[in-house]
Amino acid sequence: MPSKKQDPNSLSEPAPKSIIDTPPHAARQTKRALLLELIGRAGGATLEELTSATGWLPHTVRAAITGLRKRGHDVRRERVEGISRYTLGSKGE
């Protein structure tokens, strides 16, 4: 008995009629955007918080912060009792 091939047009949901009918996709959040969000909040973020949020090792987080600085972001580091805290400063400061 010959096997039947599934007709691609017989899927459970009909294909959209136009691009207008397609639902919008959520914007993908990059880890760089996540870093900016965390260090941009009041009080900034510690290196431990950043490594926990991204899943990166500390040296990778520090390298990403260097990359943010090279892209023009005013990322500042403050050490309090041996703990680094990163914040975003204003360009005019």
C-alpha positions in Angstrom: 0.0 0.0 0.0 1.5 3.3 -1.0 2.2 5.8 1.9 0.4 9.1 1.8 2.5 12.3 2.0 1.1 15.0 4.2 -0.3 17.8 2.2 1.5 21.0 3.4 -1.8 22.9 2.9 -3.6 20.7 5.4 -1.9 22.0 8.5 -4.0 22.9 11.6 -3.8 26.6 11.1 -4.2 28.3 7.7 -1.4 30.4 6.4 -1.7 34.1 6.8 -3.2 35.9 3.7 -0.8 38.8 3.9 2.0 40.2 6.0 -0.7 42.3 7.7 -2.3 39.2 9.1 0.8 37.9 10.7 1.1 38.6 14.4 4.0 40.8 15.5 7.0 39.1 16.9 8.3 40.2 20.3 11.5 42.0 20.1 14.4 39.8 21.0 16.3 41.0 24.1 20.0 40.7 23.8 22.3 40.2 26.7 23.8 43.6 25.9 20.4 45.2 26.3 19.9 43.2 29.6 23.2 44.6 30.9 22.2 48.1 30.0 18.8 47.6 31.7 20.4 46.3 34.9 23.1 48.9 35.2 20.7 51.6 34.2 18.4 51.1 37.2 18.7 53.1 40.4 21.7 51.8 42.3 23.1 49.9 39.3 24.1 46.3 39.5 26.9 44.3 41.1 29.2 42.0 39.1 27.5 39.1 40.8 24.1 40.3 39.7 25.2 40.7 36.1 26.9 37.3 36.0 23.8 35.7 37.4 21.4 37.4 35.0 23.5 36.7 31.9 25.0 33.3 32.8 28.4 34.7 31.8 31.7 34.4 33.7 32.9 37.6 35.4 35.6 38.2 32.8 33.0 38.0 30.1 30.7 40.5 31.8 33.7 42.9 32.3 34.5 42.6 28.6 30.9 43.3 27.6 31.0 46.4 29.8 34.1 47.5 28.0 32.3 47.0 24.7 29.4 49.2 26.0 31.9 51.9 26.8 33.4 51.7 23.3 29.8 52.1 22.0 29.6 55.4 23.9 27.8 54.4 27.1 29.0 56.1 30.2 29.4 53.0 32.4 30.9 53.7 35.8 32.3 51.3 38.4 32.3 52.0 42.1 33.9 49.7 44.6 32.3 49.6 48.1 33.8 47.2 50.6 35.4 45.2 47.8 32.3 44.8 45.8 32.1 46.4 42.3 28.9 48.1 41.4 28.3 49.3 37.8 26.0 52.3 37.0 25.2 54.4 34.0 26.3 58.1 34.3 25.0 61.1 32.4 27.0 62.4 29.5 26.9 65.9 31.0 28.4 64.9 34.3 
